[in-house]
């Protein structure tokens, strides 16, 4: 049995070994660099999860990877670039503040809009999906977002409203 299938086994092993390199060459995309560490870049494409790849670029750079090429190059500005830069700003932002208001999602499956007052009285709007749980985020709660995280963390829940019986 092994004598008949050894060629298939060898061919499969070769394809598994060179598959990632072939995929990298035939792949084409536009992306933003979220983070860089030791020659590895965290690359974010639209509609895809971020992935670590080797290369040279700075966080916040929009790059284009053309089919048939191994590496990527700086990209010109397009509408897709502005969407990628918005993703980068969300990833790279850091703040700490108090929730001023919470607006429920306008449609099912959308994010809630949370207005947070940060240092200096500046108010920012944040799209809040699931983390922290929306039921725990009320006016008066403290939120903290660190660079490199997608969502803020609930630092201190809002004090519960006292109920008074008549």
VMD Tcl script that builds the backbone (N, CA, C; Angstrom):
set m [mol new atoms 498]
animate dup $m
set s [atomselect $m all]
$s set {name element resname resid chain x y z} {
  {N N UNK 1 A 0.826 -1.195 0.000}
  {CA C UNK 1 A 0.000 0.000 0.000}
  {C C UNK 1 A 0.873 1.262 0.000}
  {N N UNK 2 A 1.902 1.305 0.876}
  {CA C UNK 2 A 2.783 2.460 0.954}
  {C C UNK 2 A 3.581 2.637 -0.336}
  {N N UNK 3 A 3.922 1.540 -0.975}
  {CA C UNK 3 A 4.676 1.608 -2.224}
  {C C UNK 3 A 3.880 2.307 -3.310}
  {N N UNK 4 A 2.560 2.207 -3.273}
  {CA C UNK 4 A 1.726 2.844 -4.295}
  {C C UNK 4 A 1.413 4.304 -3.970}
  {N N UNK 5 A 1.431 4.673 -2.717}
  {CA C UNK 5 A 0.998 6.024 -2.337}
  {C C UNK 5 A 2.138 6.954 -1.944}
  {N N UNK 6 A 3.367 6.546 -1.997}
  {CA C UNK 6 A 4.460 7.394 -1.546}
  {C C UNK 6 A 4.577 8.672 -2.360}
  {N N UNK 7 A 4.268 8.603 -3.671}
  {CA C UNK 7 A 4.347 9.809 -4.509}
  {C C UNK 7 A 3.306 10.835 -4.074}
  {N N UNK 8 A 2.114 10.377 -3.729}
  {CA C UNK 8 A 1.060 11.279 -3.268}
  {C C UNK 8 A 1.455 11.901 -1.931}
  {N N UNK 9 A 2.022 11.114 -1.041}
  {CA C UNK 9 A 2.461 11.629 0.261}
  {C C UNK 9 A 3.564 12.673 0.108}
  {N N UNK 10 A 4.529 12.417 -0.774}
  {CA C UNK 10 A 5.610 13.378 -1.008}
  {C C UNK 10 A 5.065 14.659 -1.630}
  {N N UNK 11 A 4.185 14.536 -2.608}
  {CA C UNK 11 A 3.594 15.712 -3.251}
  {C C UNK 11 A 2.797 16.534 -2.235}
  {N N UNK 12 A 2.055 15.870 -1.367}
  {CA C UNK 12 A 1.285 16.574 -0.333}
  {C C UNK 12 A 2.206 17.308 0.628}
  {N N UNK 13 A 3.301 16.666 1.035}
  {CA C UNK 13 A 4.247 17.312 1.949}
  {C C UNK 13 A 4.889 18.540 1.306}
  {N N UNK 14 A 5.236 18.439 0.027}
  {CA C UNK 14 A 5.830 19.579 -0.678}
  {C C UNK 14 A 4.834 20.726 -0.769}
  {N N UNK 15 A 3.588 20.431 -1.098}
  {CA C UNK 15 A 2.564 21.484 -1.184}
  {C C UNK 15 A 2.329 22.149 0.172}
  {N N UNK 16 A 2.321 21.359 1.232}
  {CA C UNK 16 A 2.158 21.939 2.561}
  {C C UNK 16 A 3.342 22.830 2.931}
  {N N UNK 17 A 4.522 22.485 2.489}
  {CA C UNK 17 A 5.722 23.262 2.809}
  {C C UNK 17 A 5.784 24.575 2.042}
  {N N UNK 18 A 5.412 24.567 0.763}
  {CA C UNK 18 A 5.545 25.776 -0.055}
  {C C UNK 18 A 4.230 26.538 -0.200}
  {N N UNK 19 A 3.134 25.983 0.309}
  {CA C UNK 19 A 1.816 26.621 0.184}
  {C C UNK 19 A 1.750 28.045 0.705}
  {N N UNK 20 A 2.231 28.301 1.936}
  {CA C UNK 20 A 2.170 29.675 2.450}
  {C C UNK 20 A 2.939 30.681 1.587}
  {N N UNK 21 A 4.080 30.290 1.063}
  {CA C UNK 21 A 4.855 31.195 0.205}
  {C C UNK 21 A 4.108 31.475 -1.099}
  {N N UNK 22 A 3.505 30.454 -1.672}
  {CA C UNK 22 A 2.733 30.637 -2.912}
  {C C UNK 22 A 1.540 31.547 -2.649}
  {N N UNK 23 A 0.856 31.320 -1.543}
  {CA C UNK 23 A -0.297 32.154 -1.191}
  {C C UNK 23 A 0.119 33.606 -1.026}
  {N N UNK 24 A 1.256 33.845 -0.401}
  {CA C UNK 24 A 1.708 35.224 -0.192}
  {C C UNK 24 A 1.987 35.911 -1.528}
  {N N UNK 25 A 2.541 35.196 -2.486}
  {CA C UNK 25 A 2.858 35.794 -3.788}
  {C C UNK 25 A 1.599 36.083 -4.594}
  {N N UNK 26 A 0.601 35.201 -4.555}
  {CA C UNK 26 A -0.588 35.415 -5.394}
  {C C UNK 26 A -1.641 36.300 -4.737}
  {N N UNK 27 A -1.448 36.635 -3.469}
  {CA C UNK 27 A -2.415 37.458 -2.758}
  {C C UNK 27 A -2.200 38.934 -3.070}
  {N N UNK 28 A -3.283 39.694 -3.170}
  {CA C UNK 28 A -3.213 41.133 -3.374}
  {C C UNK 28 A -4.206 41.825 -2.456}
  {N N UNK 29 A -3.804 42.942 -1.853}
  {CA C UNK 29 A -4.701 43.635 -0.926}
  {C C UNK 29 A -4.175 45.035 -0.610}
  {N N UNK 30 A -5.028 45.824 0.020}
  {CA C UNK 30 A -4.698 47.127 0.603}
  {C C UNK 30 A -4.935 46.970 2.097}
  {N N UNK 31 A -4.026 47.474 2.926}
  {CA C UNK 31 A -4.125 47.265 4.369}
  {C C UNK 31 A -3.500 48.432 5.127}
  {N N UNK 32 A -3.765 48.468 6.417}
  {CA C UNK 32 A -3.129 49.436 7.308}
  {C C UNK 32 A -2.285 48.661 8.311}
  {N N UNK 33 A -1.144 49.242 8.672}
  {CA C UNK 33 A -0.261 48.627 9.654}
  {C C UNK 33 A -0.717 49.080 11.038}
  {N N UNK 34 A -1.144 48.125 11.867}
  {CA C UNK 34 A -1.605 48.448 13.212}
  {C C UNK 34 A -0.465 48.517 14.213}
  {N N UNK 35 A 0.518 47.617 14.066}
  {CA C UNK 35 A 1.596 47.538 15.052}
  {C C UNK 35 A 2.829 46.949 14.374}
  {N N UNK 36 A 3.999 47.216 14.920}
  {CA C UNK 36 A 5.257 46.681 14.388}
  {C C UNK 36 A 6.123 46.231 15.555}
  {N N UNK 37 A 6.616 44.980 15.454}
  {CA C UNK 37 A 7.488 44.434 16.499}
  {C C UNK 37 A 8.515 43.512 15.881}
  {N N UNK 38 A 9.779 43.832 16.036}
  {CA C UNK 38 A 10.885 42.964 15.611}
  {C C UNK 38 A 10.750 42.472 14.170}
  {N N UNK 39 A 10.489 43.369 13.235}
  {CA C UNK 39 A 10.378 42.987 11.832}
  {C C UNK 39 A 9.068 42.326 11.451}
  {N N UNK 40 A 8.154 42.202 12.401}
  {CA C UNK 40 A 6.829 41.651 12.142}
  {C C UNK 40 A 5.809 42.782 12.220}
  {N N UNK 41 A 4.859 42.780 11.300}
  {CA C UNK 41 A 3.846 43.824 11.232}
  {C C UNK 41 A 2.461 43.228 11.433}
  {N N UNK 42 A 1.647 43.898 12.231}
  {CA C UNK 42 A 0.252 43.504 12.382}
  {C C UNK 42 A -0.527 44.245 11.311}
  {N N UNK 43 A -0.998 43.510 10.308}
  {CA C UNK 43 A -1.625 44.074 9.120}
  {C C UNK 43 A -3.131 43.871 9.198}
  {N N UNK 44 A -3.910 44.949 8.996}
  {CA C UNK 44 A -5.373 44.883 9.011}
  {C C UNK 44 A -5.921 45.187 7.628}
  {N N UNK 45 A -6.619 44.212 7.058}
  {CA C UNK 45 A -7.322 44.400 5.792}
  {C C UNK 45 A -8.807 44.565 6.090}
  {N N UNK 46 A -9.540 45.226 5.205}
  {CA C UNK 46 A -10.978 45.363 5.406}
  {C C UNK 46 A -11.652 43.997 5.319}
  {N N UNK 47 A -12.535 43.724 6.270}
  {CA C UNK 47 A -13.294 42.491 6.242}
  {C C UNK 47 A -12.518 41.247 6.623}
  {N N UNK 48 A -11.316 41.398 7.131}
  {CA C UNK 48 A -10.483 40.263 7.531}
  {C C UNK 48 A -9.937 40.509 8.924}
  {N N UNK 49 A -9.636 39.443 9.673}
  {CA C UNK 49 A -8.976 39.659 10.968}
  {C C UNK 49 A -7.531 40.098 10.753}
  {N N UNK 50 A -6.951 40.823 11.695}
  {CA C UNK 50 A -5.547 41.229 11.556}
  {C C UNK 50 A -4.628 40.010 11.551}
  {N N UNK 51 A -3.490 40.146 10.857}
  {CA C UNK 51 A -2.526 39.049 10.768}
  {C C UNK 51 A -1.112 39.613 10.855}
  {N N UNK 52 A -0.216 38.837 11.456}
  {CA C UNK 52 A 1.193 39.221 11.545}
  {C C UNK 52 A 1.908 38.744 10.284}
  {N N UNK 53 A 2.645 39.646 9.643}
  {CA C UNK 53 A 3.459 39.307 8.470}
  {C C UNK 53 A 4.824 39.972 8.632}
  {N N UNK 54 A 5.811 39.460 7.936}
  {CA C UNK 54 A 7.130 40.091 8.000}
  {C C UNK 54 A 7.179 41.237 7.002}
  {N N UNK 55 A 7.903 42.285 7.345}
  {CA C UNK 55 A 8.015 43.432 6.457}
  {C C UNK 55 A 8.517 44.651 7.183}
  {N N UNK 56 A 8.617 45.740 6.447}
  {CA C UNK 56 A 9.092 47.013 6.993}
  {C C UNK 56 A 8.061 48.094 6.711}
  {N N UNK 57 A 7.511 48.677 7.749}
  {CA C UNK 57 A 6.584 49.807 7.646}
  {C C UNK 57 A 6.362 50.330 9.059}
  {N N UNK 58 A 5.684 51.470 9.146}
  {CA C UNK 58 A 5.389 52.066 10.446}
  {C C UNK 58 A 3.908 51.905 10.758}
  {N N UNK 59 A 3.549 51.807 12.033}
  {CA C UNK 59 A 2.129 51.775 12.382}
  {C C UNK 59 A 1.417 53.012 11.829}
  {N N UNK 60 A 0.250 52.796 11.253}
  {CA C UNK 60 A -0.524 53.878 10.654}
  {C C UNK 60 A -0.320 54.006 9.158}
  {N N UNK 61 A 0.702 53.350 8.605}
  {CA C UNK 61 A 0.928 53.388 7.158}
  {C C UNK 61 A -0.120 52.546 6.441}
  {N N UNK 62 A -0.630 53.067 5.343}
  {CA C UNK 62 A -1.504 52.279 4.465}
  {C C UNK 62 A -0.608 51.737 3.361}
  {N N UNK 63 A -0.694 50.436 3.141}
  {CA C UNK 63 A 0.177 49.768 2.170}
  {C C UNK 63 A -0.680 48.989 1.181}
  {N N UNK 64 A -0.075 48.701 0.028}
  {CA C UNK 64 A -0.741 47.870 -0.971}
  {C C UNK 64 A 0.186 46.712 -1.322}
  {N N UNK 65 A -0.378 45.527 -1.355}
  {CA C UNK 65 A 0.349 44.317 -1.738}
  {C C UNK 65 A -0.232 43.868 -3.076}
  {N N UNK 66 A 0.584 43.907 -4.121}
  {CA C UNK 66 A 0.120 43.533 -5.453}
  {C C UNK 66 A 0.366 42.060 -5.712}
  {N N UNK 67 A -0.522 41.456 -6.503}
  {CA C UNK 67 A -0.345 40.048 -6.877}
  {C C UNK 67 A 0.960 39.882 -7.638}
  {N N UNK 68 A 1.650 38.794 -7.372}
  {CA C UNK 68 A 2.909 38.520 -8.048}
  {C C UNK 68 A 4.117 39.128 -7.362}
  {N N UNK 69 A 3.905 39.884 -6.309}
  {CA C UNK 69 A 5.008 40.499 -5.555}
  {C C UNK 69 A 5.047 39.928 -4.153}
  {N N UNK 70 A 6.235 39.866 -3.585}
  {CA C UNK 70 A 6.403 39.315 -2.241}
  {C C UNK 70 A 6.034 40.327 -1.171}
  {N N UNK 71 A 6.494 41.562 -1.325}
  {CA C UNK 71 A 6.280 42.589 -0.302}
  {C C UNK 71 A 5.216 43.588 -0.708}
  {N N UNK 72 A 5.068 44.620 0.117}
  {CA C UNK 72 A 4.101 45.668 -0.178}
  {C C UNK 72 A 4.787 47.017 -0.236}
  {N N UNK 73 A 4.036 48.000 -0.749}
  {CA C UNK 73 A 4.565 49.351 -0.935}
  {C C UNK 73 A 3.564 50.353 -0.366}
  {N N UNK 74 A 4.001 51.578 -0.096}
  {CA C UNK 74 A 3.057 52.602 0.371}
  {C C UNK 74 A 1.927 52.783 -0.641}
  {N N UNK 75 A 0.722 53.042 -0.127}
  {CA C UNK 75 A -0.454 53.163 -0.988}
  {C C UNK 75 A -0.840 54.619 -1.165}
  {N N UNK 76 A -1.456 54.905 -2.302}
  {CA C UNK 76 A -2.010 56.237 -2.526}
  {C C UNK 76 A -3.347 56.330 -1.785}
  {N N UNK 77 A -3.811 57.537 -1.581}
  {CA C UNK 77 A -5.027 57.760 -0.816}
  {C C UNK 77 A -6.267 57.416 -1.635}
  {N N UNK 78 A -7.157 56.620 -1.042}
  {CA C UNK 78 A -8.441 56.268 -1.651}
  {C C UNK 78 A -9.488 56.248 -0.549}
  {N N UNK 79 A -10.737 56.001 -0.931}
  {CA C UNK 79 A -11.787 55.886 0.084}
  {C C UNK 79 A -11.502 54.689 0.991}
  {N N UNK 80 A -11.002 53.612 0.404}
  {CA C UNK 80 A -10.655 52.436 1.201}
  {C C UNK 80 A -9.556 52.796 2.201}
  {N N UNK 81 A -8.630 53.668 1.812}
  {CA C UNK 81 A -7.569 54.107 2.725}
  {C C UNK 81 A -8.162 54.840 3.924}
  {N N UNK 82 A -9.180 55.666 3.712}
  {CA C UNK 82 A -9.776 56.396 4.827}
  {C C UNK 82 A -10.485 55.434 5.782}
  {N N UNK 83 A -11.083 54.360 5.257}
  {CA C UNK 83 A -11.699 53.357 6.128}
  {C C UNK 83 A -10.623 52.634 6.942}
  {N N UNK 84 A -9.520 52.311 6.306}
  {CA C UNK 84 A -8.421 51.642 7.001}
  {C C UNK 84 A -7.819 52.550 8.075}
  {N N UNK 85 A -7.683 53.837 7.771}
  {CA C UNK 85 A -7.139 54.769 8.758}
  {C C UNK 85 A -8.083 54.941 9.942}
  {N N UNK 86 A -9.395 54.863 9.711}
  {CA C UNK 86 A -10.361 54.917 10.814}
  {C C UNK 86 A -10.186 53.699 11.718}
  {N N UNK 87 A -9.929 52.543 11.132}
  {CA C UNK 87 A -9.662 51.331 11.919}
  {C C UNK 87 A -8.388 51.529 12.747}
  {N N UNK 88 A -7.356 52.097 12.127}
  {CA C UNK 88 A -6.099 52.333 12.851}
  {C C UNK 88 A -6.309 53.305 14.016}
  {N N UNK 89 A -7.063 54.380 13.783}
  {CA C UNK 89 A -7.298 55.358 14.861}
  {C C UNK 89 A -8.011 54.695 16.037}
  {N N UNK 90 A -8.959 53.807 15.742}
  {CA C UNK 90 A -9.660 53.103 16.823}
  {C C UNK 90 A -8.684 52.206 17.586}
  {N N UNK 91 A -7.834 51.486 16.873}
  {CA C UNK 91 A -6.875 50.573 17.499}
  {C C UNK 91 A -5.840 51.340 18.321}
  {N N UNK 92 A -5.380 52.464 17.820}
  {CA C UNK 92 A -4.293 53.212 18.445}
  {C C UNK 92 A -4.757 54.199 19.508}
  {N N UNK 93 A -6.053 54.451 19.598}
  {CA C UNK 93 A -6.523 55.447 20.559}
  {C C UNK 93 A -6.402 54.951 21.993}
  {N N UNK 94 A -6.263 55.895 22.893}
  {CA C UNK 94 A -6.220 55.607 24.330}
  {C C UNK 94 A -6.925 56.749 25.045}
  {N N UNK 95 A -7.790 56.409 25.962}
  {CA C UNK 95 A -8.503 57.431 26.715}
  {C C UNK 95 A -9.038 56.830 28.009}
  {N N UNK 96 A -9.432 57.721 28.879}
  {CA C UNK 96 A -10.056 57.356 30.141}
  {C C UNK 96 A -11.074 58.442 30.405}
  {N N UNK 97 A -12.305 58.059 30.709}
  {CA C UNK 97 A -13.308 59.080 30.929}
  {C C UNK 97 A -14.574 58.543 31.568}
  {N N UNK 98 A -15.508 59.464 31.743}
  {CA C UNK 98 A -16.781 59.170 32.380}
  {C C UNK 98 A -17.883 59.167 31.333}
  {N N UNK 99 A -18.736 58.155 31.385}
  {CA C UNK 99 A -19.853 58.054 30.448}
  {C C UNK 99 A -20.848 59.159 30.747}
  {N N UNK 100 A -21.208 59.913 29.703}
  {CA C UNK 100 A -22.171 60.999 29.833}
  {C C UNK 100 A -23.553 60.520 29.391}
  {N N UNK 101 A -23.586 59.770 28.274}
  {CA C UNK 101 A -24.869 59.254 27.786}
  {C C UNK 101 A -24.647 57.980 26.989}
  {N N UNK 102 A -25.729 57.191 26.897}
  {CA C UNK 102 A -25.705 55.949 26.134}
  {C C UNK 102 A -26.945 55.941 25.253}
  {N N UNK 103 A -26.737 55.821 23.936}
  {CA C UNK 103 A -27.851 55.739 22.989}
  {C C UNK 103 A -27.909 54.311 22.467}
  {N N UNK 104 A -29.043 53.676 22.653}
  {CA C UNK 104 A -29.224 52.296 22.198}
  {C C UNK 104 A -29.037 52.218 20.685}
  {N N UNK 105 A -28.687 51.041 20.182}
  {CA C UNK 105 A -28.527 50.897 18.729}
  {C C UNK 105 A -29.814 51.265 17.987}
  {N N UNK 106 A -29.657 51.946 16.858}
  {CA C UNK 106 A -30.819 52.356 16.062}
  {C C UNK 106 A -31.471 51.156 15.378}
  {N N UNK 107 A -30.669 50.163 15.011}
  {CA C UNK 107 A -31.184 48.957 14.369}
  {C C UNK 107 A -30.531 47.744 15.025}
  {N N UNK 108 A -31.179 46.609 14.901}
  {CA C UNK 108 A -30.635 45.370 15.464}
  {C C UNK 108 A -29.295 45.055 14.801}
  {N N UNK 109 A -28.309 44.708 15.601}
  {CA C UNK 109 A -26.990 44.363 15.087}
  {C C UNK 109 A -26.039 45.535 14.959}
  {N N UNK 110 A -26.499 46.731 15.274}
  {CA C UNK 110 A -25.633 47.913 15.196}
  {C C UNK 110 A -25.009 48.167 16.574}
  {N N UNK 111 A -24.066 49.067 16.598}
  {CA C UNK 111 A -23.403 49.424 17.851}
  {C C UNK 111 A -24.187 50.494 18.589}
  {N N UNK 112 A -24.069 50.489 19.901}
  {CA C UNK 112 A -24.631 51.562 20.712}
  {C C UNK 112 A -23.645 52.722 20.680}
  {N N UNK 113 A -24.145 53.944 20.759}
  {CA C UNK 113 A -23.273 55.112 20.798}
  {C C UNK 113 A -23.153 55.577 22.235}
  {N N UNK 114 A -21.935 55.600 22.733}
  {CA C UNK 114 A -21.657 56.020 24.097}
  {C C UNK 114 A -20.845 57.308 24.023}
  {N N UNK 115 A -21.308 58.336 24.707}
  {CA C UNK 115 A -20.578 59.599 24.772}
  {C C UNK 115 A -19.793 59.605 26.082}
  {N N UNK 116 A -18.468 59.806 25.963}
  {CA C UNK 116 A -17.572 59.779 27.113}
  {C C UNK 116 A -16.887 61.136 27.224}
  {N N UNK 117 A -16.862 61.665 28.440}
  {CA C UNK 117 A -16.136 62.910 28.700}
  {C C UNK 117 A -14.747 62.548 29.204}
  {N N UNK 118 A -13.740 62.984 28.449}
  {CA C UNK 118 A -12.348 62.686 28.798}
  {C C UNK 118 A -11.712 63.939 29.393}
  {N N UNK 119 A -10.422 63.884 29.645}
  {CA C UNK 119 A -9.702 65.000 30.267}
  {C C UNK 119 A -9.955 66.304 29.524}
  {N N UNK 120 A -10.091 67.363 30.262}
  {CA C UNK 120 A -10.295 68.685 29.675}
  {C C UNK 120 A -11.733 68.938 29.267}
  {N N UNK 121 A -12.648 68.044 29.641}
  {CA C UNK 121 A -14.054 68.233 29.312}
  {C C UNK 121 A -14.418 67.910 27.879}
  {N N UNK 122 A -13.499 67.346 27.131}
  {CA C UNK 122 A -13.757 66.977 25.741}
  {C C UNK 122 A -14.645 65.738 25.721}
  {N N UNK 123 A -15.671 65.770 24.866}
  {CA C UNK 123 A -16.575 64.625 24.737}
  {C C UNK 123 A -16.318 63.906 23.419}
  {N N UNK 124 A -16.215 62.575 23.515}
  {CA C UNK 124 A -16.004 61.769 22.314}
  {C C UNK 124 A -17.117 60.729 22.224}
  {N N UNK 125 A -17.506 60.401 20.999}
  {CA C UNK 125 A -18.498 59.362 20.764}
  {C C UNK 125 A -17.792 58.054 20.447}
  {N N UNK 126 A -18.242 56.981 21.064}
  {CA C UNK 126 A -17.631 55.669 20.879}
  {C C UNK 126 A -18.712 54.688 20.457}
  {N N UNK 127 A -18.435 53.922 19.405}
  {CA C UNK 127 A -19.320 52.826 19.029}
  {C C UNK 127 A -19.003 51.657 19.938}
  {N N UNK 128 A -19.972 51.230 20.711}
  {CA C UNK 128 A -19.767 50.139 21.666}
  {C C UNK 128 A -20.573 48.931 21.201}
  {N N UNK 129 A -19.874 47.846 20.908}
  {CA C UNK 129 A -20.541 46.649 20.391}
  {C C UNK 129 A -20.925 45.722 21.524}
  {N N UNK 130 A -19.981 45.017 22.111}
  {CA C UNK 130 A -20.325 44.033 23.143}
  {C C UNK 130 A -19.466 44.129 24.384}
  {N N UNK 131 A -18.337 44.754 24.295}
  {CA C UNK 131 A -17.415 44.745 25.421}
  {C C UNK 131 A -17.133 46.175 25.853}
  {N N UNK 132 A -17.374 46.567 27.068}
  {CA C UNK 132 A -18.018 45.824 28.139}
  {C C UNK 132 A -19.509 45.653 27.866}
  {N N UNK 133 A -20.171 44.738 28.587}
  {CA C UNK 133 A -21.603 44.518 28.340}
  {C C UNK 133 A -22.382 45.818 28.455}
  {N N UNK 134 A -23.214 46.070 27.458}
  {CA C UNK 134 A -23.935 47.334 27.370}
  {C C UNK 134 A -24.805 47.590 28.594}
  {N N UNK 135 A -25.336 46.544 29.204}
  {CA C UNK 135 A -26.180 46.705 30.384}
  {C C UNK 135 A -25.443 47.295 31.573}
  {N N UNK 136 A -24.117 47.189 31.592}
  {CA C UNK 136 A -23.321 47.719 32.705}
  {C C UNK 136 A -22.840 49.143 32.443}
  {N N UNK 137 A -23.010 49.627 31.236}
  {CA C UNK 137 A -22.524 50.967 30.887}
  {C C UNK 137 A -23.684 51.952 31.009}
  {N N UNK 138 A -23.586 52.798 32.015}
  {CA C UNK 138 A -24.598 53.820 32.265}
  {C C UNK 138 A -23.889 55.147 32.521}
  {N N UNK 139 A -24.616 56.246 32.416}
  {CA C UNK 139 A -23.997 57.527 32.751}
  {C C UNK 139 A -23.382 57.472 34.152}
  {N N UNK 140 A -22.165 57.986 34.260}
  {CA C UNK 140 A -21.435 57.978 35.530}
  {C C UNK 140 A -20.387 56.875 35.590}
  {N N UNK 141 A -20.491 55.861 34.717}
  {CA C UNK 141 A -19.494 54.783 34.703}
  {C C UNK 141 A -18.182 55.323 34.140}
  {N N UNK 142 A -17.083 54.696 34.531}
  {CA C UNK 142 A -15.762 55.084 34.028}
  {C C UNK 142 A -15.300 54.034 33.017}
  {N N UNK 143 A -14.886 54.507 31.833}
  {CA C UNK 143 A -14.349 53.637 30.800}
  {C C UNK 143 A -12.882 53.966 30.583}
  {N N UNK 144 A -12.104 52.930 30.256}
  {CA C UNK 144 A -10.679 53.109 29.976}
  {C C UNK 144 A -10.334 52.289 28.746}
  {N N UNK 145 A -9.706 52.918 27.770}
  {CA C UNK 145 A -9.281 52.239 26.540}
  {C C UNK 145 A -7.779 52.409 26.418}
  {N N UNK 146 A -7.059 51.293 26.252}
  {CA C UNK 146 A -5.609 51.336 26.090}
  {C C UNK 146 A -5.251 51.133 24.628}
  {N N UNK 147 A -4.110 51.662 24.237}
  {CA C UNK 147 A -3.637 51.490 22.867}
  {C C UNK 147 A -3.414 50.008 22.593}
  {N N UNK 148 A -3.871 49.560 21.447}
  {CA C UNK 148 A -3.703 48.165 21.075}
  {C C UNK 148 A -4.881 47.287 21.439}
  {N N UNK 149 A -5.892 47.856 22.047}
  {CA C UNK 149 A -7.124 47.115 22.343}
  {C C UNK 149 A -8.230 47.680 21.460}
  {N N UNK 150 A -9.179 46.846 21.101}
  {CA C UNK 150 A -10.263 47.319 20.234}
  {C C UNK 150 A -11.345 48.049 21.002}
  {N N UNK 151 A -11.658 47.576 22.189}
  {CA C UNK 151 A -12.776 48.134 22.946}
  {C C UNK 151 A -12.317 48.640 24.306}
  {N N UNK 152 A -13.062 49.587 24.869}
  {CA C UNK 152 A -12.726 50.071 26.210}
  {C C UNK 152 A -13.126 49.039 27.267}
  {N N UNK 153 A -12.556 49.189 28.434}
  {CA C UNK 153 A -12.897 48.336 29.565}
  {C C UNK 153 A -13.662 49.171 30.583}
  {N N UNK 154 A -14.570 48.526 31.264}
  {CA C UNK 154 A -15.321 49.187 32.315}
  {C C UNK 154 A -14.419 49.264 33.533}
  {N N UNK 155 A -13.996 50.483 33.869}
  {CA C UNK 155 A -13.084 50.672 34.998}
  {C C UNK 155 A -13.856 50.728 36.310}
  {N N UNK 156 A -14.986 51.413 36.281}
  {CA C UNK 156 A -15.819 51.531 37.479}
  {C C UNK 156 A -17.270 51.661 37.031}
  {N N UNK 157 A -18.133 50.750 37.473}
  {CA C UNK 157 A -19.547 50.871 37.094}
  {C C UNK 157 A -20.155 52.142 37.681}
  {N N UNK 158 A -21.221 52.583 37.070}
  {CA C UNK 158 A -21.941 53.748 37.578}
  {C C UNK 158 A -22.653 53.370 38.865}
  {N N UNK 159 A -22.773 54.321 39.774}
  {CA C UNK 159 A -23.530 54.009 40.992}
  {C C UNK 159 A -24.989 53.716 40.624}
  {N N UNK 160 A -25.574 52.726 41.300}
  {CA C UNK 160 A -26.965 52.369 41.019}
  {C C UNK 160 A -27.878 53.452 41.546}
  {N N UNK 161 A -28.919 53.711 40.762}
  {CA C UNK 161 A -29.901 54.709 41.189}
  {C C UNK 161 A -30.680 54.147 42.370}
  {N N UNK 162 A -30.883 54.987 43.371}
  {CA C UNK 162 A -31.636 54.541 44.540}
  {C C UNK 162 A -33.109 54.529 44.199}
  {N N UNK 163 A -33.773 53.451 44.597}
  {CA C UNK 163 A -35.216 53.412 44.377}
  {C C UNK 163 A -35.906 53.748 45.694}
  {N N UNK 164 A -36.882 54.596 45.598}
  {CA C UNK 164 A -37.608 55.025 46.789}
  {C C UNK 164 A -39.042 54.530 46.691}
  {N N UNK 165 A -39.449 53.831 47.701}
  {CA C UNK 165 A -40.833 53.319 47.733}
  {C C UNK 165 A -41.736 54.430 48.231}
  {N N UNK 166 A -42.974 54.530 47.691}
  {CA C UNK 166 A -43.878 55.599 48.166}
  {C C UNK 166 A -44.391 55.347 49.540}
}
mol reanalyze $m
mol bondsrecalc $m
mol representation Tube
mol addrep $m
